[in-house]
Amino acid sequence: MKSELIVDVQPQEVSIALLEDGRLVSLQKESRNLAYAVGDIYVAKVKKLMPGLNAAFVNVGYEKDAFLHYLDLGPHFSSYSNFLKEALGEGADKNPLPQVQKMKLLPDIDKHGSIADQIEKDQELMVQIVKEPISSKGPRLTTEIAFTGRYLVLIPFSDKISISQKIRSTGEKLRLRHLVESIRPKNFGVIIRTSAEGKSVAELNHELKTLLKCWEDAVAKARTAPVPSLIFEEDSRIVGVLRDVFSTSFEGIHVNDPEVYQQILNYVTLIAPEKKEIVELYKKEEPIFDHFSITRQIKSSFGKTVSFRSGAYIIIEHTEALHVIDVNSGNRTKATNDQESNALEVNLRAADEIARQLRLRDMGGIIVVDFIDMNKPEHRQALYDHMREIMANDRARHNILPLSKFGLMQITRQRVRPALDIVTTESCPSCFGKGEVQPSLLFTDVLKEKLAYLIADLKVKDFIMYVHPFVDAYLKKGLISTYRRWKMELGGKFKILPDQSLAYLQYRVLDSARNEIDLKEEKDLDKTSSTKAKTKAKNRGNQE
């Protein structure tokens, strides 16, 4: 299977698409100015205690107070709290930074205790975000701080070494355990990740020291930062996302931004030097997602109705509490005479698509799937086994229940971020849903006015205007095309290129540095076009 990673860097967000044999299986979108992301560490203040929920609301600077449950304090909260009093207490900034290695760890707190016994109102805490804000809820927090690397996860105030269950070899588990035990600092727990398999002591020791430095820097910053403040975040969110999805099986990583390309190249060179050749800078003017046919796949995969094989399809509905998926056989052309066998075949293929959709949309929480009814117990068991098998590659924690007597399958899947919900329908960029649009014939007049405004008024000579592929084809048809006439009349080095992500009467302009140009006089030009349309219509009426 050929795996490729496509990174589309735009001014506001970065999109990372994972392709397997050219088929889109995962899509992640990260805002370039995103706050309150998973893994960020804040120094914060307890706002309110809620004994009934056994939780507290904490001010981290977000519009909604963050949620901290008693169980998220972690078993080592007593040691953590004792350290914070010494590190962040009154006059603490005048004393040397306390060392976790020299502390004596206190006993674990009671699993069934009360949050009011551990923290109090207005208390300062170091907290880490474990869930981003979702819908109307604020972030969810933990005080069990963890620093994640490529091979290891470092956990202060712990004394335990854990190993990924995906490492099957008993000998390798013993080797890694003894190796990490010999290099880890005292009073720090370590989780050994799957990617650590086969790595040398030098590689693991280097990363362990890097993570330890991150902890020390975060504590030092917390001593002087105002409350609430961000005290630790990834050096690059793009590298952070790549760290979680990167695999040595990748055959290509394509990036359309030189700065991000260099970040990814440095990261891949560090963790897998033999794979650095697969990182390529995409330099073509065609949008990178269009070039790799990702835009088309997004349009076909993120709608309410998703077709898969031989006319069958699934319908996906999202609610606040759960996601509902309905499986339909449709008008299958290769249906067998046996209804039971036909239902099994459709359900198995639907399970494949559902597993892909869960990863693609990053759907979490409760998912209920209404499969086509099957009467034979062996068929119901076969579907359940198949779903468990194909979901085994899903990195998110999940649990699957067998089919109920109503033919429903219930799935719970870890929800850390909001589900990726991309609207595939296109609203009209001319009327914005009012029902009255400019005549499409006059859209070329609008484009020409925009070009003239850019060249004559804004003095921008070298730029690219992206339009819908149909509009691009219309402008460039014929030997003496409209596009060629505009080039001769207006001058400049501008280009007009197709972009599949745009609506029919939509356009966007990028300068030579690939920064989007905001046309400030757009409203005035639209009014001009509207006036022209009315004038032409009036003249046409008078002639008739």
Buried (B, 14 or more C-beta within 10 A) or exposed (E): EEBBBBBBBBEEEBBBBBBBEEEBBBBBBBEEEBBBBBBBBBBBBBBEBBEEEBBBBBBBBBEEBBBBBBBBBBBBBBBBBBBBEEBBEEEBEEEEEBEBEEBEBBEEBEEEBEBBEBBEEEBBBBBBBBBBBBEEEBBBBBBBBBBBBBBBBBBBBBBEBBBBEEBEEEEBBEBBBEBBEEBBBEBBBBBBBEBBBEBEBEBBBEBBEBBBEBBEEBBBBBBEBEBBBBBBBBEBBBBBBBBEEBEEEBEBBBBBBEEBBEBBBBBBEBBBEEBBEBBEBBEEEEBBBBBBBBBBBBBEBBBEEBBBBBBBBBBBEBEEEBBBBBBBBBEBEEBEEEBBBBBBBBBBBBBBBBBBBBBBBBBBBBBBBBBBEBEEEEBBEBBBEBBBEBBEEBEBEBEBEEBEEEBEBBBBBBBBBBBBEEEEEBEBBBEEEEEEBBEEEBBBBBBBBBBBBBBEEBEBBEBBBBBBBEBBEBBEEEEEEBBEEBBEEBEBEBBBBBBBBBEBBBBBBBBEEBEEBEBEBEEEBBEBBBEBBEEBEEEEEEEE
